[in-house]
Amino acid sequence: MDKTRRAPNQSTCNGGTLADSKVTRKFSVYRHLYRVNRAFVHLDRNLEMLLASEILEHDGTDVWQSRLGELQAEINMKLTGRLHQQESGEIRRLGPMVEEWEEKEIAEATARARGKKSARKKR
């Protein structure tokens, strides 16, 4: 293994591993989806260049480009649908905790504001 590369299970500061981190995995999935889409753009651009250099004839290449576009759309639809399902599951799972935290923060901020207001009145 190349010594400049990191091992996939490198420890983090708080004891977990990078490979186990949901955030790291989620970022990785979105990065790969981006790269897949960039690859389709690259393929289309190369087909255009081959057509412009007259290496390929226009007969049939529009069909290839259409198929590439359809394949890209299908991949994006399936992957983004799956990602949406995962995100919705996390929202359902974490939503109550986030709401509780937000309510606590609002209550604390309100209490601080009331404390400052009463301190000003006493002056």
C-alpha positions as a Markdown table, in Angstrom:
| # | Residue | x | y | z |
|---|---|---|---|---|
| 1 | Met | 0.0 | 0.0 | 0.0 |
| 2 | Asp | 1.2 | 3.5 | -0.8 |
| 3 | Lys | 2.5 | 5.1 | 2.4 |
| 4 | Thr | 0.9 | 8.5 | 1.6 |
| 5 | Arg | -2.6 | 7.0 | 1.6 |
| 6 | Arg | -4.6 | 6.7 | 4.8 |
| 7 | Ala | -6.0 | 3.4 | 6.0 |
| 8 | Pro | -9.8 | 3.4 | 5.8 |
| 9 | Asn | -10.3 | 2.8 | 9.6 |
| 10 | Gln | -8.1 | 5.7 | 10.8 |
| 11 | Ser | -9.2 | 6.8 | 14.3 |
| 12 | Thr | -10.9 | 10.2 | 14.9 |
| 13 | Cys | -10.4 | 12.4 | 17.9 |
| 14 | Asn | -13.5 | 11.2 | 19.7 |
| 15 | Gly | -12.8 | 7.5 | 19.4 |
| 16 | Gly | -14.9 | 6.6 | 16.3 |
| 17 | Thr | -13.5 | 5.6 | 13.0 |
| 18 | Leu | -13.7 | 7.5 | 9.7 |
| 19 | Ala | -15.0 | 4.5 | 7.9 |
| 20 | Asp | -17.9 | 4.2 | 10.4 |
| 21 | Ser | -18.9 | 7.8 | 10.2 |
| 22 | Lys | -22.3 | 8.3 | 8.6 |
| 23 | Val | -21.3 | 11.8 | 7.6 |
| 24 | Thr | -18.2 | 10.5 | 5.9 |
| 25 | Arg | -20.1 | 7.8 | 4.0 |
| 26 | Lys | -22.9 | 10.3 | 3.0 |
| 27 | Phe | -20.3 | 12.7 | 1.7 |
| 28 | Ser | -18.6 | 9.9 | -0.2 |
| 29 | Val | -21.9 | 8.9 | -1.8 |
| 30 | Tyr | -22.7 | 12.4 | -3.0 |
| 31 | Arg | -19.1 | 12.8 | -4.2 |
| 32 | His | -19.4 | 9.6 | -6.3 |
| 33 | Leu | -22.7 | 10.7 | -7.7 |
| 34 | Tyr | -21.1 | 13.9 | -8.8 |
| 35 | Arg | -18.2 | 12.0 | -10.4 |
| 36 | Val | -20.6 | 9.8 | -12.3 |
| 37 | Asn | -22.4 | 12.8 | -13.7 |
| 38 | Arg | -19.0 | 14.4 | -14.6 |
| 39 | Ala | -18.1 | 11.2 | -16.5 |
| 40 | Phe | -21.3 | 11.5 | -18.6 |
| 41 | Val | -20.4 | 15.1 | -19.4 |
| 42 | His | -16.9 | 13.9 | -20.3 |
| 43 | Leu | -18.3 | 11.2 | -22.6 |
| 44 | Asp | -20.6 | 13.6 | -24.3 |
| 45 | Arg | -17.9 | 16.2 | -24.8 |
| 46 | Asn | -15.5 | 13.5 | -26.3 |
| 47 | Leu | -18.2 | 12.4 | -28.7 |
| 48 | Glu | -18.7 | 16.0 | -29.8 |
| 49 | Met | -14.9 | 16.3 | -30.3 |
| 50 | Leu | -14.8 | 13.1 | -32.4 |
| 51 | Leu | -17.6 | 14.4 | -34.5 |
| 52 | Ala | -16.0 | 17.7 | -34.9 |
| 53 | Ser | -12.7 | 16.1 | -36.0 |
| 54 | Glu | -14.7 | 14.0 | -38.5 |
| 55 | Ile | -13.5 | 10.7 | -37.0 |
| 56 | Leu | -17.1 | 9.7 | -36.3 |
| 57 | Glu | -19.9 | 10.3 | -38.8 |
| 58 | His | -23.1 | 11.9 | -37.6 |
| 59 | Asp | -25.1 | 8.8 | -38.6 |
| 60 | Gly | -26.2 | 7.2 | -35.3 |
| 61 | Thr | -24.2 | 9.3 | -32.9 |
| 62 | Asp | -27.2 | 11.3 | -31.9 |
| 63 | Val | -28.7 | 8.0 | -30.8 |
| 64 | Trp | -25.6 | 7.3 | -28.7 |
| 65 | Gln | -25.9 | 10.7 | -27.1 |
| 66 | Ser | -29.6 | 10.2 | -26.4 |
| 67 | Arg | -28.9 | 6.8 | -24.8 |
| 68 | Leu | -26.2 | 8.4 | -22.7 |
| 69 | Gly | -28.6 | 11.1 | -21.5 |
| 70 | Glu | -31.3 | 8.5 | -20.8 |
| 71 | Leu | -28.8 | 6.3 | -18.9 |
| 72 | Gln | -27.6 | 9.3 | -16.9 |
| 73 | Ala | -31.2 | 10.3 | -16.0 |
| 74 | Glu | -32.0 | 6.8 | -14.9 |
| 75 | Ile | -28.9 | 6.5 | -12.7 |
| 76 | Asn | -29.7 | 9.9 | -11.1 |
| 77 | Met | -33.3 | 9.0 | -10.6 |
| 78 | Lys | -32.5 | 5.7 | -8.8 |
| 79 | Leu | -29.7 | 7.1 | -6.8 |
| 80 | Thr | -31.3 | 10.3 | -5.7 |
| 81 | Gly | -34.5 | 8.4 | -4.9 |
| 82 | Arg | -32.5 | 6.1 | -2.6 |
| 83 | Leu | -30.7 | 9.0 | -1.0 |
| 84 | His | -34.0 | 10.7 | -0.4 |
| 85 | Gln | -35.3 | 7.6 | 1.4 |
| 86 | Gln | -32.2 | 7.5 | 3.6 |
| 87 | Glu | -32.5 | 11.3 | 4.4 |
| 88 | Ser | -36.2 | 10.9 | 5.2 |
| 89 | Gly | -35.4 | 8.0 | 7.5 |
| 90 | Glu | -32.8 | 10.1 | 9.3 |
| 91 | Ile | -35.3 | 13.0 | 9.7 |
| 92 | Arg | -37.9 | 10.6 | 11.1 |
| 93 | Arg | -35.4 | 9.2 | 13.5 |
| 94 | Leu | -33.7 | 12.4 | 14.5 |
| 95 | Gly | -36.6 | 14.8 | 14.2 |
| 96 | Pro | -37.9 | 14.5 | 17.7 |
| 97 | Met | -34.5 | 14.9 | 19.2 |
| 98 | Val | -33.8 | 18.0 | 17.1 |
| 99 | Glu | -37.2 | 19.5 | 18.1 |
| 100 | Glu | -36.5 | 18.8 | 21.8 |
| 101 | Trp | -33.1 | 20.5 | 21.5 |
| 102 | Glu | -34.6 | 23.5 | 19.7 |
| 103 | Glu | -37.3 | 23.9 | 22.3 |
| 104 | Lys | -34.7 | 23.8 | 25.1 |
| 105 | Glu | -32.5 | 26.4 | 23.3 |
| 106 | Ile | -35.5 | 28.7 | 22.8 |
| 107 | Ala | -36.5 | 28.4 | 26.4 |
| 108 | Glu | -32.9 | 29.1 | 27.6 |
| 109 | Ala | -32.6 | 32.1 | 25.2 |
| 110 | Thr | -36.0 | 33.4 | 26.4 |
| 111 | Ala | -34.9 | 33.1 | 30.0 |
| 112 | Arg | -31.6 | 34.9 | 29.3 |
| 113 | Ala | -33.5 | 37.7 | 27.6 |
| 114 | Arg | -35.9 | 38.1 | 30.5 |
| 115 | Gly | -33.0 | 38.1 | 32.9 |
| 116 | Lys | -31.3 | 40.9 | 31.0 |
| 117 | Lys | -34.6 | 42.8 | 30.7 |
| 118 | Ser | -35.2 | 42.6 | 34.5 |
| 119 | Ala | -31.6 | 43.6 | 35.2 |
| 120 | Arg | -32.1 | 46.8 | 33.0 |
| 121 | Lys | -35.3 | 47.6 | 34.9 |
| 122 | Lys | -33.5 | 47.4 | 38.2 |
| 123 | Arg | -31.0 | 50.1 | 37.2 |
